Amino acid sequence: MPGTRNTGLLALGGIALAALLTVIGHLEVDHLDPWTLTISDFAVSDRGGVIDAAMVVLALASVALLYGLRRTGPPRPRTRAGRAIDLLLVAWVAGLLLAAVVPTNDPGTAMTTAAYLHRYASVVAFLALPAAGWLLARRPDVAPAAGVIRALVVLSLTLAAAMIWSAYPGDRVLLGLIERLLILTEVAVLATLAVLQTRPLVDHGVVVPHKRGVPA
């Protein structure tokens, strides 16, 4: 992907740091069940802790990725698909930040207004990213990984449907596991795009110089 090696590396570093912080956050809470409880349930047990920080770091990494995608996007005027991608990625970032700032309820307690806000911010984020990924897979500069991204998008939507089933009629069966697989899949979409940004665009074996204005 042309012209954005630094933003790609910055996004990859942020993704790796967010993953590390999330693991640390799980290790700090040993009395909760990760199979049935969500990451938000772990975060609320340590407000202001490393899991919340991980969400903020992932949001910032996504901003770097969005900046790189804008640099390699179509020249102005922006296409409808380009504007949709921007809006969807902004929704992903906003959802992450809002979920980090607004806590859910403690496990086993009644849902509060803040908990509902946290839940729906997470839902928006979980749905916005795969939608953006599907549209991005149509871009020529993403062609080398288009198949991988589409597969990850389909898997993430399947996991999202499984999570909805588990949260309601499924009596939270393996809800925590499903959510973690969903997050892992969606972060894989971000990581794939970030890796592409670190590579030059190759056309028929010839490396094309980094430049702005690759069409969507």
MISE-189805 format. One record per atom (N, C-alpha, C): atom name; residue number from 1; residue in three letters; x, y, z. Coordinates in steps of 0.2 Angstrom, whole numbers. Each point is the difference from the previous one (the first is absolute). Example, Ala and Ser with C-alpha at 12.3 -4.5 7.8 and 13.67 -1.06 7.14 Angstrom:
<drendos>
 atom seq type    c1    c2    c3
    N   1  ALA    66   -28    39
   CA   1  ALA    -4     6     0
    C   1  ALA     4     6     0
    N   2  SER    -2     5    -4
   CA   2  SER     4     6     1
    C   2  SER    -4     5     3
</drendos>
This chain:
<drendos>
 atom seq type    c1    c2    c3
    N   1  MET     4    -6     0
   CA   1  MET    -4     6     0
    C   1  MET     4     6     0
    N   2  PRO     0     5    -5
   CA   2  PRO     4     5    -1
    C   2  PRO     0     6     5
    N   3  GLY     6     2     2
   CA   3  GLY     0     7     3
    C   3  GLY    -1     0     8
    N   4  THR    -1    -6     3
   CA   4  THR    -2     0     7
    C   4  THR     3    -5     4
    N   5  ARG     7    -1    -1
   CA   5  ARG     3    -5     4
    C   5  ARG     1     2     7
    N   6  ASN     1     6     2
   CA   6  ASN     0     3     7
    C   6  ASN    -7    -1     3
    N   7  THR    -5     1    -3
   CA   7  THR    -7     0     3
    C   7  THR    -1    -8     1
    N   8  GLY     2    -4    -4
   CA   8  GLY    -1    -7     0
    C   8  GLY     4    -3     6
    N   9  LEU     6     2     1
   CA   9  LEU     4    -2     5
    C   9  LEU    -3     2     7
    N  10  LEU    -2     7     0
   CA  10  LEU    -3     2     6
    C  10  LEU    -6    -3     2
    N  11  ALA    -5    -2    -5
   CA  11  ALA    -6    -4     2
    C  11  ALA     2    -7     2
    N  12  LEU     5    -3    -3
   CA  12  LEU     2    -7     2
    C  12  LEU     2     0     7
    N  13  GLY     4     5     2
   CA  13  GLY     3     1     7
    C  13  GLY    -6     1     5
    N  14  GLY    -5     4    -2
   CA  14  GLY    -5     1     4
    C  14  GLY    -4    -6     1
    N  15  ILE    -1    -4    -5
   CA  15  ILE    -4    -6     1
    C  15  ILE     3    -5     4
    N  16  ALA     7     0    -1
   CA  16  ALA     4    -5     5
    C  16  ALA     0     2     7
    N  17  LEU     0     7     1
   CA  17  LEU     0     2     7
    C  17  LEU    -7    -1     3
    N  18  ALA    -5     1    -4
   CA  18  ALA    -7    -1     3
    C  18  ALA    -1    -7     2
    N  19  ALA     3    -5    -5
   CA  19  ALA    -1    -7     2
    C  19  ALA     4    -2     6
    N  20  LEU     6     3     1
   CA  20  LEU     4    -1     6
    C  20  LEU    -4     2     6
    N  21  LEU    -3     6     0
   CA  21  LEU    -3     3     6
    C  21  LEU    -7    -4     2
    N  22  THR    -3    -3    -6
   CA  22  THR    -6    -4     2
    C  22  THR     2    -6     3
    N  23  VAL     5    -3    -2
   CA  23  VAL     3    -6     3
    C  23  VAL     1     1     8
    N  24  ILE     4     6     1
   CA  24  ILE     2     1     7
    C  24  ILE    -7     2     4
    N  25  GLY    -5     3    -3
   CA  25  GLY    -6     1     4
    C  25  GLY    -3    -6     2
    N  26  HIS     0    -5    -5
   CA  26  HIS    -3    -7     2
    C  26  HIS     4    -3     6
    N  27  LEU     6     1     0
   CA  27  LEU     4    -4     5
    C  27  LEU    -1     4     7
    N  28  GLU    -1     6     0
   CA  28  GLU    -1     4     6
    C  28  GLU    -7    -2     3
    N  29  VAL    -5    -3    -3
   CA  29  VAL    -6    -2     2
    C  29  VAL    -1    -8     0
    N  30  ASP     1    -3     6
   CA  30  ASP     0    -7    -1
    C  30  ASP    -6    -3     3
    N  31  HIS    -5     4     2
   CA  31  HIS    -6    -3     3
    C  31  HIS    -6     0    -4
    N  32  LEU     1     2    -7
   CA  32  LEU    -5     0    -5
    C  32  LEU     1    -5    -5
    N  33  ASP    -6    -3    -3
   CA  33  ASP     1    -5    -5
    C  33  ASP     0     3    -7
    N  34  PRO     5     0    -4
   CA  34  PRO     1     2    -6
    C  34  PRO    -5    -3    -5
    N  35  TRP    -2    -6     1
   CA  35  TRP    -4    -4    -5
    C  35  TRP    -7     3     0
    N  36  THR    -3     3     5
   CA  36  THR    -7     2     0
    C  36  THR     0     8     1
    N  37  LEU     5     3     3
   CA  37  LEU     0     7     1
    C  37  LEU     4     4    -5
    N  38  THR    -3     6    -2
   CA  38  THR     3     3    -6
    C  38  THR     7     4     3
    N  39  ILE     3     3    -5
   CA  39  ILE     6     4     2
    C  39  ILE    -2     6     4
    N  40  SER    -6     3    -2
   CA  40  SER    -3     5     4
    C  40  SER    -1    -1     7
    N  41  ASP    -2    -7     1
   CA  41  ASP    -1    -2     7
    C  41  ASP     7     0     4
    N  42  PHE     5    -2    -3
   CA  42  PHE     7     1     3
    C  42  PHE     2     7     1
    N  43  ALA    -2     4    -5
   CA  43  ALA     2     7     1
    C  43  ALA    -3     4     5
    N  44  VAL    -6    -2     1
   CA  44  VAL    -4     4     6
    C  44  VAL     2    -2     7
    N  45  SER     4    -6     0
   CA  45  SER     2    -2     7
    C  45  SER     7     4     1
    N  46  ASP     2     4    -4
   CA  46  ASP     6     4     1
    C  46  ASP     0     6    -4
    N  47  ARG    -5     5     1
   CA  47  ARG    -1     6    -3
    C  47  ARG     6     4    -1
    N  48  GLY     1     2    -6
   CA  48  GLY     6     4    -1
    C  48  GLY     6    -4    -1
    N  49  GLY    -1    -7     0
   CA  49  GLY     6    -4    -1
    C  49  GLY     2    -1    -7
    N  50  VAL     4    -6    -1
   CA  50  VAL     4    -1    -6
    C  50  VAL    -5    -2    -6
    N  51  ILE    -5    -3     2
   CA  51  ILE    -5    -2    -6
    C  51  ILE    -3     6    -3
    N  52  ASP    -2     5     4
   CA  52  ASP    -2     6    -2
    C  52  ASP     5     4    -4
    N  53  ALA     6     0     2
   CA  53  ALA     6     3    -3
    C  53  ALA     1    -4    -7
    N  54  ALA    -1    -6     0
   CA  54  ALA     1    -4    -6
    C  54  ALA    -5     2    -6
    N  55  MET    -6     2     2
   CA  55  MET    -5     2    -4
    C  55  MET     1     7    -3
    N  56  VAL     3     4     4
   CA  56  VAL     2     7    -2
    C  56  VAL     6    -1    -5
    N  57  VAL     5    -4     1
   CA  57  VAL     5    -1    -4
    C  57  VAL    -2    -3    -7
    N  58  LEU    -4    -5     0
   CA  58  LEU    -3    -3    -6
    C  58  LEU    -4     6    -4
    N  59  ALA    -3     4     3
   CA  59  ALA    -4     5    -3
    C  59  ALA     5     5    -4
    N  60  LEU     6     2     4
   CA  60  LEU     5     4    -3
    C  60  LEU     3    -3    -6
    N  61  ALA     2    -7     1
   CA  61  ALA     3    -3    -6
    C  61  ALA    -5     0    -6
    N  62  SER    -6     0     2
   CA  62  SER    -5     0    -6
    C  62  SER     0     7    -3
    N  63  VAL     1     5     4
   CA  63  VAL     0     7    -3
    C  63  VAL     6     0    -5
    N  64  ALA     6    -3     2
   CA  64  ALA     6     0    -4
    C  64  ALA    -1    -3    -6
    N  65  LEU    -4    -6     0
   CA  65  LEU    -2    -4    -6
    C  65  LEU    -4     4    -4
    N  66  LEU    -5     3     3
   CA  66  LEU    -5     4    -4
    C  66  LEU     4     6    -4
    N  67  TYR     5     3     3
   CA  67  TYR     4     5    -3
    C  67  TYR     3    -3    -6
    N  68  GLY     3    -5     1
   CA  68  GLY     4    -4    -6
    C  68  GLY    -5    -1    -5
    N  69  LEU    -6    -3     1
   CA  69  LEU    -5    -1    -5
    C  69  LEU    -2     6    -4
    N  70  ARG    -1     5     4
   CA  70  ARG    -2     7    -4
    C  70  ARG     6     2    -4
    N  71  ARG     6    -1     1
   CA  71  ARG     6     2    -4
    C  71  ARG     0    -4    -6
    N  72  THR    -2    -7     0
   CA  72  THR     0    -4    -6
    C  72  THR    -7     0    -3
    N  73  GLY    -5     4     2
   CA  73  GLY    -6    -1    -3
    C  73  GLY    -1     4    -6
    N  74  PRO    -6     1    -3
   CA  74  PRO    -1     3    -6
    C  74  PRO     1     8     1
    N  75  PRO     2     3    -5
   CA  75  PRO     1     8     0
    C  75  PRO    -7     3     1
    N  76  ARG     0     6     3
   CA  76  ARG    -7     3     0
    C  76  ARG    -2     2    -7
    N  77  PRO    -7     0    -1
   CA  77  PRO    -5    -1     5
    C  77  PRO     0    -8     2
    N  78  ARG    -2    -1     7
   CA  78  ARG     0    -7     3
    C  78  ARG    -6    -4    -3
    N  79  THR     1    -6    -2
   CA  79  THR    -5    -4    -2
    C  79  THR    -5    -2     6
    N  80  ARG    -6    -2    -2
   CA  80  ARG    -5    -2     5
    C  80  ARG     3    -6     5
    N  81  ALA     4    -5    -4
   CA  81  ALA     3    -5     4
    C  81  ALA     5     2     5
    N  82  GLY     4     5    -2
   CA  82  GLY     5     3     4
    C  82  GLY    -3     4     6
    N  83  ARG    -5     3    -1
   CA  83  ARG    -3     4     6
    C  83  ARG    -3    -5     4
    N  84  ALA    -3    -6    -2
   CA  84  ALA    -3    -5     4
    C  84  ALA     5    -3     4
    N  85  ILE     6    -2    -3
   CA  85  ILE     6    -3     4
    C  85  ILE     2     5     6
    N  86  ASP     1     6    -2
   CA  86  ASP     2     5     5
    C  86  ASP    -5     0     6
    N  87  LEU    -7     0    -1
   CA  87  LEU    -5     1     5
    C  87  LEU     0    -7     4
    N  88  LEU     1    -5    -3
   CA  88  LEU     0    -7     3
    C  88  LEU     6     0     5
    N  89  LEU     6     2    -2
   CA  89  LEU     5    -1     4
    C  89  LEU     0     5     6
    N  90  VAL    -3     6    -2
   CA  90  VAL    -1     5     6
    C  90  VAL    -5    -3     5
    N  91  ALA    -5    -3    -2
   CA  91  ALA    -5    -4     4
    C  91  ALA     4    -5     4
    N  92  TRP     4    -4    -3
   CA  92  TRP     4    -5     4
    C  92  TRP     4     3     5
    N  93  VAL     4     6    -1
   CA  93  VAL     4     3     4
    C  93  VAL    -4     3     6
    N  94  ALA    -5     4    -2
   CA  94  ALA    -5     3     5
    C  94  ALA    -3    -5     5
    N  95  GLY    -2    -6    -3
   CA  95  GLY    -3    -5     4
    C  95  GLY     5    -3     5
    N  96  LEU     7    -1    -2
   CA  96  LEU     5    -2     4
    C  96  LEU     1     4     6
    N  97  LEU     1     7    -2
   CA  97  LEU     1     5     5
    C  97  LEU    -6     1     5
    N  98  LEU    -6    -1    -2
   CA  98  LEU    -6     1     4
    C  98  LEU     0    -6     5
    N  99  ALA     1    -6    -3
   CA  99  ALA     0    -6     4
    C  99  ALA     5     0     6
    N 100  ALA     6     3    -2
   CA 100  ALA     6     1     5
    C 100  ALA    -2     5     6
    N 101  VAL    -3     5    -2
   CA 101  VAL    -2     5     5
    C 101  VAL    -6    -1     4
    N 102  VAL    -5    -3    -3
   CA 102  VAL    -6    -2     3
    C 102  VAL    -1    -7     2
    N 103  PRO     0    -1     7
   CA 103  PRO     1    -7     2
    C 103  PRO    -7    -4    -1
    N 104  THR     1    -7     0
   CA 104  THR    -6    -4     0
    C 104  THR    -2    -1     7
    N 105  ASN    -5    -4     1
   CA 105  ASN    -2    -2     7
    C 105  ASN     5    -6     3
    N 106  ASP     0     0     7
   CA 106  ASP     4    -6     2
    C 106  ASP    -4    -6    -1
    N 107  PRO     4    -6    -1
   CA 107  PRO    -4    -6    -2
    C 107  PRO    -5    -2     5
    N 108  GLY    -6    -2    -2
   CA 108  GLY    -5    -2     4
    C 108  GLY    -5     5     3
    N 109  THR     2     7    -2
   CA 109  THR    -4     5     3
    C 109  THR    -5     3    -6
    N 110  ALA    -5     4     2
   CA 110  ALA    -4     3    -5
    C 110  ALA     3     5    -5
    N 111  MET    -2     0    -6
   CA 111  MET     3     4    -5
    C 111  MET    -2     7     2
    N 112  THR     5     5    -1
   CA 112  THR    -2     7     1
    C 112  THR     0     3    -6
    N 113  THR    -1     7     0
   CA 113  THR     0     4    -7
    C 113  THR     7     0    -3
    N 114  ALA     5     0     5
   CA 114  ALA     7     0    -3
    C 114  ALA     2    -6    -3
    N 115  ALA    -3    -6     3
   CA 115  ALA     1    -6    -2
    C 115  ALA    -3    -1    -7
    N 116  TYR    -6     2    -1
   CA 116  TYR    -3     0    -7
    C 116  TYR     4     4    -5
    N 117  LEU     2     6     2
   CA 117  LEU     4     4    -4
    C 117  LEU     7    -4    -2
    N 118  HIS     3    -3     4
   CA 118  HIS     6    -4    -1
    C 118  HIS    -2    -5    -5
    N 119  ARG    -5    -4     1
   CA 119  ARG    -2    -6    -4
    C 119  ARG    -1     3    -7
    N 120  TYR    -4     5    -1
   CA 120  TYR    -2     2    -7
    C 120  TYR     6     3    -3
    N 121  ALA     5     3     3
   CA 121  ALA     6     3    -3
    C 121  ALA     4    -6    -2
    N 122  SER     0    -5     4
   CA 122  SER     4    -6    -3
    C 122  SER    -3    -3    -6
    N 123  VAL    -7    -1     0
   CA 123  VAL    -3    -3    -6
    C 123  VAL     1     4    -6
    N 124  VAL     0     7     1
   CA 124  VAL     1     4    -6
    C 124  VAL     8    -1    -3
    N 125  ALA     4     0     5
   CA 125  ALA     7    -2    -2
    C 125  ALA     1    -6    -3
    N 126  PHE    -3    -6     3
   CA 126  PHE     1    -6    -3
    C 126  PHE    -3    -1    -7
    N 127  LEU    -5     4    -2
   CA 127  LEU    -3    -1    -6
    C 127  LEU     3     5    -5
    N 128  ALA     2     6     2
   CA 128  ALA     3     5    -4
    C 128  ALA     7    -3    -4
    N 129  LEU     4    -3     4
   CA 129  LEU     6    -2    -2
    C 129  LEU     0    -5    -6
    N 130  PRO    -4    -6     1
   CA 130  PRO    -1    -4    -6
    C 130  PRO    -3     3    -6
    N 131  ALA    -5     5     1
   CA 131  ALA    -2     3    -6
    C 131  ALA     5     4    -3
    N 132  ALA     4     4     3
   CA 132  ALA     5     3    -3
    C 132  ALA     5    -4    -3
    N 133  GLY     2    -6     3
   CA 133  GLY     5    -5    -3
    C 133  GLY    -3    -2    -7
    N 134  TRP    -7    -2     0
   CA 134  TRP    -2    -2    -6
    C 134  TRP     0     5    -6
    N 135  LEU    -1     6     2
   CA 135  LEU     1     5    -5
    C 135  LEU     7     1    -2
    N 136  LEU     4     0     5
   CA 136  LEU     8     1    -2
    C 136  LEU     2    -6    -4
    N 137  ALA    -2    -6     0
   CA 137  ALA     2    -5    -4
    C 137  ALA    -1     1    -7
    N 138  ARG    -4     5    -2
   CA 138  ARG    -1     1    -7
    C 138  ARG     5     5    -3
    N 139  ARG     4     3     4
   CA 139  ARG     5     5    -2
    C 139  ARG     6    -4    -3
    N 140  PRO     2     3    -6
   CA 140  PRO     6    -3    -3
    C 140  PRO     6    -1     4
    N 141  ASP     2     5     5
   CA 141  ASP     6     0     4
    C 141  ASP    -1    -6     5
    N 142  VAL    -6    -2     1
   CA 142  VAL    -1    -5     5
    C 142  VAL    -1    -7    -3
    N 143  ALA     0     0    -7
   CA 143  ALA    -1    -7    -3
    C 143  ALA     5    -6     2
    N 144  PRO     6     1     2
   CA 144  PRO     4    -5     2
    C 144  PRO    -3    -4     6
    N 145  ALA    -4     3     4
   CA 145  ALA    -3    -3     6
    C 145  ALA    -7     0     0
    N 146  ALA    -3     2    -6
   CA 146  ALA    -8     0     0
    C 146  ALA    -3    -6     2
    N 147  GLY     2    -6    -2
   CA 147  GLY    -3    -6     2
    C 147  GLY     1    -1     7
    N 148  VAL     5     1     3
   CA 148  VAL     1    -1     8
    C 148  VAL    -4     5     3
    N 149  ILE    -1     6    -2
   CA 149  ILE    -4     5     4
    C 149  ILE    -7    -2    -1
    N 150  ARG    -3    -2    -6
   CA 150  ARG    -7    -3     0
    C 150  ARG    -1    -6     4
    N 151  ALA     5    -4     0
   CA 151  ALA    -1    -6     5
    C 151  ALA    -1     2     7
    N 152  LEU     4     4     2
   CA 152  LEU     0     3     7
    C 152  LEU    -6     3     1
    N 153  VAL    -3     4    -4
   CA 153  VAL    -6     4     0
    C 153  VAL    -6    -5     1
    N 154  VAL     0    -5    -4
   CA 154  VAL    -6    -5     0
    C 154  VAL     1    -4     7
    N 155  LEU     6    -2     2
   CA 155  LEU     1    -3     7
    C 155  LEU    -2     4     6
    N 156  SER     1     7    -1
   CA 156  SER    -2     4     6
    C 156  SER    -7     1     0
    N 157  LEU    -4     1    -6
   CA 157  LEU    -7     0     0
    C 157  LEU    -3    -6     3
    N 158  THR     3    -6    -2
   CA 158  THR    -3    -6     3
    C 158  THR     1     0     8
    N 159  LEU     6     2     2
   CA 159  LEU     1     0     7
    C 159  LEU    -5     5     4
    N 160  ALA    -1     6    -4
   CA 160  ALA    -4     5     3
    C 160  ALA    -7    -3     1
    N 161  ALA    -3    -4    -5
   CA 161  ALA    -6    -3     0
    C 161  ALA     0    -5     6
    N 162  ALA     5    -4     1
   CA 162  ALA     0    -5     5
    C 162  ALA     0     3     7
    N 163  MET     4     6     0
   CA 163  MET     0     4     7
    C 163  MET    -7     2     1
    N 164  ILE    -4     3    -4
   CA 164  ILE    -7     2     1
    C 164  ILE    -4    -6     2
    N 165  TRP     1    -5    -3
   CA 165  TRP    -4    -6     2
    C 165  TRP     2    -2     7
    N 166  SER     6     0     2
   CA 166  SER     2    -2     7
    C 166  SER    -2     5     5
    N 167  ALA     0     6    -2
   CA 167  ALA    -2     5     5
    C 167  ALA    -8     0     2
    N 168  TYR    -4    -3    -5
   CA 168  TYR    -7     1     1
    C 168  TYR    -3    -7     1
    N 169  PRO    -2    -4    -5
   CA 169  PRO    -3    -7     1
    C 169  PRO     5    -5     2
    N 170  GLY     7     1    -1
   CA 170  GLY     5    -5     2
    C 170  GLY     2     0     7
    N 171  ASP    -3     5     4
   CA 171  ASP     2     0     7
    C 171  ASP     7     1     2
    N 172  ARG     4     4    -5
   CA 172  ARG     7     2     1
    C 172  ARG     4    -6     0
    N 173  VAL    -2    -5    -4
   CA 173  VAL     5    -6    -1
    C 173  VAL     6     2    -4
    N 174  LEU     6    -1     3
   CA 174  LEU     6     2    -3
    C 174  LEU     1     7    -3
    N 175  LEU    -4     5     3
   CA 175  LEU     0     7    -2
    C 175  LEU     6     3     0
    N 176  GLY     4    -1     5
   CA 176  GLY     7     3     1
    C 176  GLY     5    -3    -6
    N 177  LEU    -1    -6    -1
   CA 177  LEU     5    -3    -5
    C 177  LEU    -2     3    -7
    N 178  ILE    -7     0    -1
   CA 178  ILE    -2     2    -7
    C 178  ILE     2     8    -1
    N 179  GLU    -1     4     5
   CA 179  GLU     2     7     0
    C 179  GLU     8     1    -2
    N 180  ARG     4    -4     4
   CA 180  ARG     7     0    -1
    C 180  ARG     2    -2    -7
    N 181  LEU    -3    -5    -3
   CA 181  LEU     1    -2    -7
    C 181  LEU    -2     5    -5
    N 182  LEU    -6     3     2
   CA 182  LEU    -2     6    -4
    C 182  LEU     5     6     0
    N 183  ILE     2     2     6
   CA 183  ILE     5     5     0
    C 183  ILE     7    -2    -4
    N 184  LEU     2    -6     1
   CA 184  LEU     6    -2    -3
    C 184  LEU    -1     0    -7
    N 185  THR    -6    -2    -3
   CA 185  THR    -1     0    -7
    C 185  THR     0     7    -3
    N 186  GLU    -3     5     4
   CA 186  GLU     0     7    -3
    C 186  GLU     6     3     1
    N 187  VAL     4    -1     5
   CA 187  VAL     7     3     1
    C 187  VAL     4    -3    -6
    N 188  ALA    -1    -6    -2
   CA 188  ALA     4    -3    -6
    C 188  ALA    -1     4    -6
    N 189  VAL    -7     2    -1
   CA 189  VAL    -1     5    -6
    C 189  VAL     4     6     0
    N 190  LEU     1     3     6
   CA 190  LEU     4     6     1
    C 190  LEU     7    -2    -1
    N 191  ALA     3    -5     3
   CA 191  ALA     7    -2    -1
    C 191  ALA     1    -1    -7
    N 192  THR    -4    -4    -4
   CA 192  THR     1    -1    -7
    C 192  THR     0     6    -4
    N 193  LEU    -4     5     1
   CA 193  LEU     1     7    -3
    C 193  LEU     6     3     2
    N 194  ALA     2     0     6
   CA 194  ALA     6     3     2
    C 194  ALA     6    -3    -3
    N 195  VAL     0    -6    -1
   CA 195  VAL     6    -4    -3
    C 195  VAL     0     3    -8
    N 196  LEU    -5     0    -3
   CA 196  LEU    -1     2    -7
    C 196  LEU     3     7     0
    N 197  GLN    -1     5     5
   CA 197  GLN     3     7    -1
    C 197  GLN     7     0     1
    N 198  THR     3    -5     3
   CA 198  THR     8     0     0
    C 198  THR     3    -3    -6
    N 199  ARG    -4    -2    -5
   CA 199  ARG     3    -3    -6
    C 199  ARG    -1     5    -6
    N 200  PRO     5     0    -5
   CA 200  PRO    -1     4    -6
    C 200  PRO    -5    -4    -4
    N 201  LEU    -3     4    -5
   CA 201  LEU    -5    -2    -5
    C 201  LEU     4    -3    -5
    N 202  VAL    -2    -6    -2
   CA 202  VAL     4    -4    -6
    C 202  VAL    -5    -1    -5
    N 203  ASP     2     2    -6
   CA 203  ASP    -4    -1    -6
    C 203  ASP     4    -4    -5
    N 204  HIS    -2    -6    -1
   CA 204  HIS     3    -5    -5
    C 204  HIS     7     0     1
    N 205  GLY     2    -1     6
   CA 205  GLY     7    -1     2
    C 205  GLY     4     6     1
    N 206  VAL    -3     6    -2
   CA 206  VAL     4     6     1
    C 206  VAL    -3     4     6
    N 207  VAL     5     2     4
   CA 207  VAL    -2     4     6
    C 207  VAL    -2     7    -2
    N 208  VAL    -6     2     2
   CA 208  VAL    -2     7    -2
    C 208  VAL     2     5     5
    N 209  PRO     3     6    -1
   CA 209  PRO     1     4     5
    C 209  PRO    -6     2     4
    N 210  HIS     2     2     7
   CA 210  HIS    -5     2     4
    C 210  HIS    -3     6    -3
    N 211  LYS    -7     1     0
   CA 211  LYS    -3     6    -2
    C 211  LYS    -7     0     3
    N 212  ARG    -3     6    -1
   CA 212  ARG    -7     1     2
    C 212  ARG    -5    -1    -5
    N 213  GLY    -6    -2     1
   CA 213  GLY    -5     0    -5
    C 213  GLY    -1    -6    -3
    N 214  VAL     1    -6     3
   CA 214  VAL    -2    -6    -3
    C 214  VAL    -8    -1     0
    N 215  PRO    -3    -1    -5
   CA 215  PRO    -7     0    -1
    C 215  PRO    -4    -5     5
    N 216  ALA    -6     1     2
   CA 216  ALA    -3    -5     4
    C 216  ALA    -4    -4    -5
</drendos>
